[in-house]
Amino acid sequence: MYRVVIDYEKCQRCGECVKACSMGVIEIIDDEPFPVNPDQCHGCEICIEKCPVKAIKIIYLYKKKI
């Protein structure tokens, strides 16, 4: 299981992370990107690659039991 962490001091609120995430993990709420569906993150790091200021990191929490 993964968690998206956004550094709001670095973030330019460009929305590139939202466009990049095919899982719908990040949405814009009140002009801020926010991880609204954190359980959907698969750790692909596309949001990190697309962020022009590298304001995002993904933390590995634990493996989901089936």
Buried (B, 14 or more C-beta within 10 A) or exposed (E): BBBBEBEEEEBEEBBBBBEBBEEEBBBEEEEEBBBEEBEBBEEBBBBBEBBEEEBBBBEEEEEEEE
